[in-house]
Amino acid sequence: MEDHGTYCTTKPFVHSFNSVQARLISSFGSGKYRVYSPISSTQCKGDAYLTLTRRMLVRILRDDLSQNLKLNLNRSEIARVMGEIGLSCSLNFISKQKDRKVIYNSIPPTEKTLVVLEKFNRFFPSFDKNLFLRN
């Protein structure tokens, strides 16, 4: 059989576990394993760090901060707060963040993220932005 640049000449994996392992190793560069990545692609353009900040702040309101301050904010109230600090988000976006963990020291201290965190701190004075800023 003549090779025409196809995968006809490659050997299959002996065990299915090896196939799963190879796929896992090849996906380490994807967004699934880049915990601190602001966006899913390998490029960081524009307001990507604001997207990361928005995700973390919604997670804080859904989880950590709401438990510490004994807040019981619903999705509409979270959307209102996020809109007032300049990071509007949909109710669906808020729902998707419910079971995701807050990642401390993940937000880069850029000019835009610092402004947003200061606005957020006005709503919640006990919020310590230094816990979330990268060192």
VMD Tcl script that builds the backbone (N, CA, C; Angstrom):
set m [mol new atoms 405]
animate dup $m
set s [atomselect $m all]
$s set {name element resname resid chain x y z} {
  {N N MET 1 A 0.848 -1.182 0.000}
  {CA C MET 1 A 0.000 0.000 0.000}
  {C C MET 1 A 0.892 1.242 0.000}
  {N N GLU 2 A 0.599 2.164 -0.829}
  {CA C GLU 2 A 1.391 3.374 -0.966}
  {C C GLU 2 A 0.880 4.450 -0.007}
  {N N ASP 3 A 1.796 5.157 0.645}
  {CA C ASP 3 A 1.422 6.194 1.593}
  {C C ASP 3 A 1.148 7.493 0.843}
  {N N HIS 4 A -0.054 8.021 0.974}
  {CA C HIS 4 A -0.447 9.261 0.314}
  {C C HIS 4 A -0.623 10.391 1.318}
  {N N GLY 5 A 0.159 10.381 2.399}
  {CA C GLY 5 A 0.060 11.438 3.393}
  {C C GLY 5 A -1.117 11.245 4.345}
  {N N THR 6 A -1.659 10.055 4.405}
  {CA C THR 6 A -2.763 9.796 5.327}
  {C C THR 6 A -2.242 9.042 6.537}
  {N N TYR 7 A -3.124 8.709 7.419}
  {CA C TYR 7 A -2.754 7.989 8.627}
  {C C TYR 7 A -2.919 6.480 8.479}
  {N N CYS 8 A -2.959 6.001 7.269}
  {CA C CYS 8 A -3.145 4.573 7.029}
  {C C CYS 8 A -1.969 3.741 7.522}
  {N N THR 9 A -0.823 4.362 7.644}
  {CA C THR 9 A 0.359 3.600 8.028}
  {C C THR 9 A 0.655 3.679 9.522}
  {N N THR 10 A -0.141 4.418 10.289}
  {CA C THR 10 A 0.106 4.494 11.729}
  {C C THR 10 A -0.413 3.242 12.416}
  {N N LYS 11 A 0.185 2.931 13.536}
  {CA C LYS 11 A -0.217 1.750 14.289}
  {C C LYS 11 A -1.234 2.147 15.350}
  {N N PRO 12 A -2.252 1.363 15.551}
  {CA C PRO 12 A -3.243 1.680 16.590}
  {C C PRO 12 A -2.672 1.387 17.983}
  {N N PHE 13 A -3.270 1.987 18.990}
  {CA C PHE 13 A -2.875 1.705 20.366}
  {C C PHE 13 A -3.302 0.292 20.728}
  {N N VAL 14 A -2.505 -0.335 21.549}
  {CA C VAL 14 A -2.807 -1.699 21.980}
  {C C VAL 14 A -3.965 -1.686 22.978}
  {N N HIS 15 A -3.932 -0.743 23.924}
  {CA C HIS 15 A -4.960 -0.637 24.947}
  {C C HIS 15 A -5.651 0.721 24.835}
  {N N SER 16 A -6.919 0.762 25.145}
  {CA C SER 16 A -7.657 2.018 25.066}
  {C C SER 16 A -7.124 3.033 26.072}
  {N N PHE 17 A -6.567 2.561 27.184}
  {CA C PHE 17 A -5.996 3.461 28.179}
  {C C PHE 17 A -4.894 4.309 27.559}
  {N N ASN 18 A -4.064 3.728 26.694}
  {CA C ASN 18 A -2.985 4.474 26.044}
  {C C ASN 18 A -3.529 5.575 25.149}
  {N N SER 19 A -4.645 5.327 24.519}
  {CA C SER 19 A -5.279 6.330 23.673}
  {C C SER 19 A -5.773 7.508 24.519}
  {N N VAL 20 A -6.420 7.207 25.622}
  {CA C VAL 20 A -6.908 8.258 26.525}
  {C C VAL 20 A -5.741 9.051 27.089}
  {N N GLN 21 A -4.689 8.358 27.462}
  {CA C GLN 21 A -3.502 9.013 28.006}
  {C C GLN 21 A -2.865 9.944 26.969}
  {N N ALA 22 A -2.769 9.514 25.728}
  {CA C ALA 22 A -2.195 10.345 24.658}
  {C C ALA 22 A -3.040 11.589 24.425}
  {N N ARG 23 A -4.344 11.436 24.456}
  {CA C ARG 23 A -5.230 12.599 24.283}
  {C C ARG 23 A -5.086 13.586 25.431}
  {N N LEU 24 A -4.966 13.063 26.645}
  {CA C LEU 24 A -4.795 13.918 27.807}
  {C C LEU 24 A -3.495 14.709 27.715}
  {N N ILE 25 A -2.423 14.040 27.358}
  {CA C ILE 25 A -1.123 14.708 27.241}
  {C C ILE 25 A -1.168 15.767 26.144}
  {N N SER 26 A -1.823 15.483 25.029}
  {CA C SER 26 A -1.867 16.458 23.932}
  {C C SER 26 A -2.742 17.661 24.256}
  {N N SER 27 A -3.612 17.542 25.248}
  {CA C SER 27 A -4.506 18.653 25.566}
  {C C SER 27 A -3.997 19.534 26.697}
  {N N PHE 28 A -2.781 19.293 27.201}
  {CA C PHE 28 A -2.275 20.119 28.293}
  {C C PHE 28 A -2.132 21.582 27.907}
  {N N GLY 29 A -1.934 21.879 26.652}
  {CA C GLY 29 A -1.829 23.263 26.218}
  {C C GLY 29 A -3.167 23.933 26.032}
  {N N SER 30 A -4.249 23.183 26.124}
  {CA C SER 30 A -5.567 23.779 25.898}
  {C C SER 30 A -6.037 24.513 27.143}
  {N N GLY 31 A -7.062 25.329 26.999}
  {CA C GLY 31 A -7.591 26.133 28.091}
  {C C GLY 31 A -8.097 25.325 29.266}
  {N N LYS 32 A -8.421 24.065 29.042}
  {CA C LYS 32 A -8.956 23.227 30.117}
  {C C LYS 32 A -7.963 23.092 31.260}
  {N N TYR 33 A -6.667 23.125 30.966}
  {CA C TYR 33 A -5.652 22.922 31.986}
  {C C TYR 33 A -4.891 24.193 32.341}
  {N N ARG 34 A -5.174 25.285 31.691}
  {CA C ARG 34 A -4.523 26.533 32.042}
  {C C ARG 34 A -5.411 27.254 33.045}
  {N N VAL 35 A -5.165 27.045 34.307}
  {CA C VAL 35 A -6.032 27.550 35.374}
  {C C VAL 35 A -6.114 29.062 35.372}
  {N N TYR 36 A -5.013 29.726 35.138}
  {CA C TYR 36 A -4.989 31.176 35.238}
  {C C TYR 36 A -5.232 31.874 33.907}
  {N N SER 37 A -5.588 31.129 32.897}
  {CA C SER 37 A -5.798 31.716 31.581}
  {C C SER 37 A -7.031 32.608 31.582}
  {N N PRO 38 A -6.917 33.824 31.057}
  {CA C PRO 38 A -8.079 34.704 31.018}
  {C C PRO 38 A -9.080 34.307 29.944}
  {N N ILE 39 A -8.617 33.683 28.887}
  {CA C ILE 39 A -9.492 33.281 27.797}
  {C C ILE 39 A -9.116 31.875 27.359}
  {N N SER 40 A -9.951 31.266 26.538}
  {CA C SER 40 A -9.709 29.877 26.174}
  {C C SER 40 A -8.650 29.704 25.092}
  {N N SER 41 A -8.352 30.738 24.343}
  {CA C SER 41 A -7.324 30.600 23.317}
  {C C SER 41 A -5.956 30.909 23.916}
  {N N THR 42 A -4.917 30.672 23.148}
  {CA C THR 42 A -3.567 30.920 23.654}
  {C C THR 42 A -3.172 32.386 23.520}
  {N N GLN 43 A -4.018 33.184 22.910}
  {CA C GLN 43 A -3.712 34.597 22.759}
  {C C GLN 43 A -4.424 35.394 23.843}
  {N N CYS 44 A -3.799 36.444 24.289}
  {CA C CYS 44 A -4.377 37.299 25.306}
  {C C CYS 44 A -4.538 38.687 24.709}
  {N N LYS 45 A -5.730 39.003 24.281}
  {CA C LYS 45 A -5.974 40.262 23.595}
  {C C LYS 45 A -6.986 41.110 24.356}
  {N N GLY 46 A -6.853 42.414 24.197}
  {CA C GLY 46 A -7.862 43.344 24.671}
  {C C GLY 46 A -8.163 43.250 26.156}
  {N N ASP 47 A -9.426 43.017 26.460}
  {CA C ASP 47 A -9.891 43.010 27.841}
  {C C ASP 47 A -9.976 41.600 28.415}
  {N N ALA 48 A -9.056 40.748 28.051}
  {CA C ALA 48 A -9.089 39.357 28.510}
  {C C ALA 48 A -8.970 39.258 30.027}
  {N N TYR 49 A -8.181 40.125 30.638}
  {CA C TYR 49 A -8.038 40.070 32.089}
  {C C TYR 49 A -9.294 40.565 32.787}
  {N N LEU 50 A -10.058 41.419 32.126}
  {CA C LEU 50 A -11.345 41.817 32.691}
  {C C LEU 50 A -12.327 40.648 32.673}
  {N N THR 51 A -12.226 39.799 31.661}
  {CA C THR 51 A -13.062 38.602 31.602}
  {C C THR 51 A -12.719 37.676 32.757}
  {N N LEU 52 A -11.445 37.507 33.020}
  {CA C LEU 52 A -11.005 36.707 34.154}
  {C C LEU 52 A -11.500 37.321 35.464}
  {N N THR 53 A -11.381 38.630 35.590}
  {CA C THR 53 A -11.844 39.333 36.789}
  {C C THR 53 A -13.347 39.147 36.974}
  {N N ARG 54 A -14.089 39.249 35.894}
  {CA C ARG 54 A -15.541 39.066 35.969}
  {C C ARG 54 A -15.885 37.670 36.472}
  {N N ARG 55 A -15.205 36.655 35.932}
  {CA C ARG 55 A -15.454 35.278 36.381}
  {C C ARG 55 A -15.178 35.127 37.868}
  {N N MET 56 A -14.043 35.644 38.326}
  {CA C MET 56 A -13.684 35.485 39.732}
  {C C MET 56 A -14.646 36.246 40.650}
  {N N LEU 57 A -15.044 37.450 40.273}
  {CA C LEU 57 A -15.952 38.223 41.120}
  {C C LEU 57 A -17.326 37.578 41.213}
  {N N VAL 58 A -17.817 37.035 40.110}
  {CA C VAL 58 A -19.098 36.327 40.153}
  {C C VAL 58 A -18.973 35.103 41.048}
  {N N ARG 59 A -17.886 34.386 40.939}
  {CA C ARG 59 A -17.685 33.214 41.798}
  {C C ARG 59 A -17.605 33.609 43.264}
  {N N ILE 60 A -16.981 34.751 43.535}
  {CA C ILE 60 A -16.900 35.242 44.913}
  {C C ILE 60 A -18.293 35.544 45.437}
  {N N LEU 61 A -19.100 36.216 44.636}
  {CA C LEU 61 A -20.454 36.550 45.067}
  {C C LEU 61 A -21.330 35.312 45.196}
  {N N ARG 62 A -21.117 34.336 44.336}
  {CA C ARG 62 A -21.918 33.110 44.394}
  {C C ARG 62 A -21.511 32.234 45.565}
  {N N ASP 63 A -20.280 32.351 45.995}
  {CA C ASP 63 A -19.750 31.363 46.919}
  {C C ASP 63 A -19.156 31.997 48.168}
  {N N ASP 64 A -17.900 32.359 48.095}
  {CA C ASP 64 A -17.137 32.752 49.278}
  {C C ASP 64 A -17.676 33.990 49.994}
  {N N LEU 65 A -17.755 35.088 49.273}
  {CA C LEU 65 A -18.134 36.342 49.913}
  {C C LEU 65 A -19.552 36.281 50.457}
  {N N SER 66 A -20.434 35.666 49.713}
  {CA C SER 66 A -21.824 35.598 50.161}
  {C C SER 66 A -21.956 34.786 51.447}
  {N N GLN 67 A -21.138 33.763 51.623}
  {CA C GLN 67 A -21.180 32.978 52.860}
  {C C GLN 67 A -20.546 33.734 54.014}
  {N N ASN 68 A -19.432 34.424 53.750}
  {CA C ASN 68 A -18.755 35.168 54.815}
  {C C ASN 68 A -19.570 36.357 55.297}
  {N N LEU 69 A -20.233 37.046 54.397}
  {CA C LEU 69 A -21.022 38.223 54.764}
  {C C LEU 69 A -22.485 37.893 55.025}
  {N N LYS 70 A -22.809 36.614 54.923}
  {CA C LYS 70 A -24.183 36.153 55.091}
  {C C LYS 70 A -25.132 36.871 54.130}
  {N N LEU 71 A -24.652 37.055 52.906}
  {CA C LEU 71 A -25.475 37.627 51.845}
  {C C LEU 71 A -26.246 36.506 51.182}
  {N N ASN 72 A -27.375 36.823 50.679}
  {CA C ASN 72 A -28.136 35.839 49.922}
  {C C ASN 72 A -28.546 36.494 48.612}
  {N N LEU 73 A -27.544 36.727 47.760}
  {CA C LEU 73 A -27.794 37.416 46.500}
  {C C LEU 73 A -28.289 36.433 45.450}
  {N N ASN 74 A -29.355 36.807 44.775}
  {CA C ASN 74 A -29.800 35.964 43.663}
  {C C ASN 74 A -29.081 36.407 42.393}
  {N N ARG 75 A -29.320 35.712 41.319}
  {CA C ARG 75 A -28.599 35.997 40.069}
  {C C ARG 75 A -28.866 37.411 39.561}
  {N N SER 76 A -30.075 37.892 39.697}
  {CA C SER 76 A -30.405 39.249 39.224}
  {C C SER 76 A -29.647 40.304 40.013}
  {N N GLU 77 A -29.530 40.102 41.319}
  {CA C GLU 77 A -28.800 41.055 42.149}
  {C C GLU 77 A -27.307 41.030 41.824}
  {N N ILE 78 A -26.777 39.851 41.564}
  {CA C ILE 78 A -25.367 39.741 41.176}
  {C C ILE 78 A -25.149 40.437 39.839}
  {N N ALA 79 A -26.060 40.233 38.894}
  {CA C ALA 79 A -25.955 40.885 37.580}
  {C C ALA 79 A -26.016 42.402 37.726}
  {N N ARG 80 A -26.854 42.896 38.639}
  {CA C ARG 80 A -26.965 44.337 38.861}
  {C C ARG 80 A -25.648 44.888 39.411}
  {N N VAL 81 A -25.076 44.228 40.419}
  {CA C VAL 81 A -23.808 44.666 41.005}
  {C C VAL 81 A -22.705 44.653 39.954}
  {N N MET 82 A -22.640 43.575 39.187}
  {CA C MET 82 A -21.594 43.469 38.163}
  {C C MET 82 A -21.761 44.558 37.095}
  {N N GLY 83 A -22.994 44.861 36.734}
  {CA C GLY 83 A -23.249 45.925 35.765}
  {C C GLY 83 A -22.818 47.287 36.293}
  {N N GLU 84 A -23.045 47.531 37.577}
  {CA C GLU 84 A -22.696 48.825 38.161}
  {C C GLU 84 A -21.189 49.025 38.301}
  {N N ILE 85 A -20.439 47.931 38.374}
  {CA C ILE 85 A -18.978 48.099 38.427}
  {C C ILE 85 A -18.354 48.058 37.032}
  {N N GLY 86 A -19.191 47.875 36.004}
  {CA C GLY 86 A -18.701 47.926 34.627}
  {C C GLY 86 A -18.404 46.587 33.991}
  {N N LEU 87 A -18.821 45.498 34.621}
  {CA C LEU 87 A -18.592 44.159 34.066}
  {C C LEU 87 A -19.925 43.442 33.923}
  {N N SER 88 A -20.726 43.902 33.000}
  {CA C SER 88 A -22.050 43.301 32.849}
  {C C SER 88 A -21.937 41.836 32.443}
  {N N CYS 89 A -22.898 41.038 32.904}
  {CA C CYS 89 A -22.917 39.619 32.577}
  {C C CYS 89 A -24.354 39.117 32.596}
  {N N SER 90 A -24.575 38.063 31.860}
  {CA C SER 90 A -25.919 37.497 31.748}
  {C C SER 90 A -26.223 36.589 32.939}
  {N N LEU 91 A -27.489 36.305 33.131}
  {CA C LEU 91 A -27.897 35.388 34.194}
  {C C LEU 91 A -27.351 33.989 33.929}
  {N N ASN 92 A -27.273 33.626 32.656}
  {CA C ASN 92 A -26.730 32.325 32.298}
  {C C ASN 92 A -25.243 32.228 32.674}
  {N N PHE 93 A -24.500 33.288 32.438}
  {CA C PHE 93 A -23.083 33.322 32.816}
  {C C PHE 93 A -22.937 33.124 34.320}
  {N N ILE 94 A -23.786 33.770 35.093}
  {CA C ILE 94 A -23.739 33.660 36.551}
  {C C ILE 94 A -24.045 32.231 36.981}
  {N N SER 95 A -25.019 31.617 36.336}
  {CA C SER 95 A -25.368 30.235 36.669}
  {C C SER 95 A -24.211 29.283 36.401}
  {N N LYS 96 A -23.481 29.515 35.318}
  {CA C LYS 96 A -22.365 28.635 34.971}
  {C C LYS 96 A -21.225 28.713 35.985}
  {N N GLN 97 A -21.130 29.802 36.708}
  {CA C GLN 97 A -20.039 29.980 37.675}
  {C C GLN 97 A -20.362 29.376 39.037}
  {N N LYS 98 A -21.556 28.858 39.199}
  {CA C LYS 98 A -22.012 28.385 40.515}
  {C C LYS 98 A -21.113 27.321 41.125}
  {N N ASP 99 A -20.761 26.314 40.388}
  {CA C ASP 99 A -19.994 25.202 40.929}
  {C C ASP 99 A -18.499 25.315 40.657}
  {N N ARG 100 A -18.065 26.452 40.191}
  {CA C ARG 100 A -16.638 26.653 39.906}
  {C C ARG 100 A -15.982 27.320 41.095}
  {N N LYS 101 A -14.753 26.947 41.349}
  {CA C LYS 101 A -14.051 27.449 42.520}
  {C C LYS 101 A -13.400 28.797 42.251}
  {N N VAL 102 A -13.330 29.594 43.294}
  {CA C VAL 102 A -12.609 30.859 43.245}
  {C C VAL 102 A -11.123 30.536 43.264}
  {N N ILE 103 A -10.373 31.190 42.402}
  {CA C ILE 103 A -8.927 30.982 42.344}
  {C C ILE 103 A -8.258 32.230 42.904}
  {N N TYR 104 A -7.635 32.064 44.043}
  {CA C TYR 104 A -6.952 33.187 44.685}
  {C C TYR 104 A -5.659 33.501 43.946}
  {N N ASN 105 A -5.211 34.758 44.041}
  {CA C ASN 105 A -3.987 35.242 43.383}
  {C C ASN 105 A -4.011 34.988 41.883}
  {N N SER 106 A -5.144 35.195 41.250}
  {CA C SER 106 A -5.261 34.902 39.822}
  {C C SER 106 A -5.429 36.134 38.944}
  {N N ILE 107 A -5.788 37.271 39.509}
  {CA C ILE 107 A -6.080 38.459 38.706}
  {C C ILE 107 A -4.825 39.322 38.596}
  {N N PRO 108 A -4.363 39.575 37.373}
  {CA C PRO 108 A -3.180 40.434 37.205}
  {C C PRO 108 A -3.517 41.879 37.575}
  {N N PRO 109 A -2.621 42.574 38.256}
  {CA C PRO 109 A -2.899 43.953 38.663}
  {C C PRO 109 A -2.685 44.959 37.529}
  {N N THR 110 A -3.557 44.921 36.541}
  {CA C THR 110 A -3.485 45.890 35.456}
  {C C THR 110 A -4.305 47.123 35.836}
  {N N GLU 111 A -4.171 48.170 35.075}
  {CA C GLU 111 A -4.900 49.410 35.367}
  {C C GLU 111 A -6.412 49.165 35.372}
  {N N LYS 112 A -6.901 48.428 34.388}
  {CA C LYS 112 A -8.341 48.186 34.278}
  {C C LYS 112 A -8.859 47.274 35.392}
  {N N THR 113 A -8.116 46.233 35.719}
  {CA C THR 113 A -8.592 45.320 36.763}
  {C C THR 113 A -8.576 45.994 38.131}
  {N N LEU 114 A -7.598 46.857 38.384}
  {CA C LEU 114 A -7.545 47.570 39.661}
  {C C LEU 114 A -8.732 48.516 39.818}
  {N N VAL 115 A -9.117 49.176 38.737}
  {CA C VAL 115 A -10.282 50.075 38.779}
  {C C VAL 115 A -11.541 49.286 39.103}
  {N N VAL 116 A -11.716 48.153 38.449}
  {CA C VAL 116 A -12.903 47.327 38.684}
  {C C VAL 116 A -12.920 46.805 40.119}
  {N N LEU 117 A -11.776 46.367 40.615}
  {CA C LEU 117 A -11.710 45.853 41.984}
  {C C LEU 117 A -11.998 46.952 43.016}
  {N N GLU 118 A -11.578 48.186 42.731}
  {CA C GLU 118 A -11.890 49.309 43.632}
  {C C GLU 118 A -13.398 49.567 43.659}
  {N N LYS 119 A -14.040 49.518 42.494}
  {CA C LYS 119 A -15.494 49.698 42.440}
  {C C LYS 119 A -16.210 48.581 43.200}
  {N N PHE 120 A -15.722 47.358 43.036}
  {CA C PHE 120 A -16.306 46.218 43.738}
  {C C PHE 120 A -16.137 46.385 45.247}
  {N N ASN 121 A -14.995 46.920 45.649}
  {CA C ASN 121 A -14.717 47.129 47.070}
  {C C ASN 121 A -15.649 48.164 47.682}
  {N N ARG 122 A -16.162 49.085 46.896}
  {CA C ARG 122 A -17.128 50.066 47.407}
  {C C ARG 122 A -18.444 49.393 47.775}
  {N N PHE 123 A -18.832 48.384 47.017}
  {CA C PHE 123 A -20.049 47.631 47.330}
  {C C PHE 123 A -19.848 46.736 48.552}
  {N N PHE 124 A -18.679 46.158 48.651}
  {CA C PHE 124 A -18.376 45.196 49.712}
  {C C PHE 124 A -17.077 45.611 50.402}
  {N N PRO 125 A -17.164 46.503 51.403}
  {CA C PRO 125 A -15.957 47.033 52.056}
  {C C PRO 125 A -15.064 45.974 52.702}
  {N N SER 126 A -15.616 44.847 53.090}
  {CA C SER 126 A -14.784 43.818 53.716}
  {C C SER 126 A -14.037 42.967 52.688}
  {N N PHE 127 A -14.270 43.213 51.406}
  {CA C PHE 127 A -13.590 42.486 50.334}
  {C C PHE 127 A -12.120 42.883 50.308}
  {N N ASP 128 A -11.235 41.907 50.363}
  {CA C ASP 128 A -9.787 42.149 50.323}
  {C C ASP 128 A -9.261 41.790 48.939}
  {N N LYS 129 A -9.051 42.795 48.118}
  {CA C LYS 129 A -8.612 42.544 46.745}
  {C C LYS 129 A -7.228 41.924 46.675}
  {N N ASN 130 A -6.424 42.115 47.703}
  {CA C ASN 130 A -5.058 41.572 47.698}
  {C C ASN 130 A -5.042 40.046 47.702}
  {N N LEU 131 A -6.123 39.422 48.138}
  {CA C LEU 131 A -6.204 37.968 48.094}
  {C C LEU 131 A -6.344 37.447 46.672}
  {N N PHE 132 A -6.804 38.299 45.758}
  {CA C PHE 132 A -7.100 37.853 44.396}
  {C C PHE 132 A -6.108 38.365 43.372}
  {N N LEU 133 A -5.302 39.354 43.734}
  {CA C LEU 133 A -4.315 39.890 42.806}
  {C C LEU 133 A -3.085 39.000 42.764}
  {N N ARG 134 A -2.547 38.839 41.553}
  {CA C ARG 134 A -1.283 38.106 41.399}
  {C C ARG 134 A -0.176 38.923 42.015}
  {N N ASN 135 A 0.779 38.244 42.587}
  {CA C ASN 135 A 1.922 38.945 43.208}
  {C C ASN 135 A 2.990 39.244 42.191}
}
mol reanalyze $m
mol bondsrecalc $m
mol representation Tube
mol addrep $m
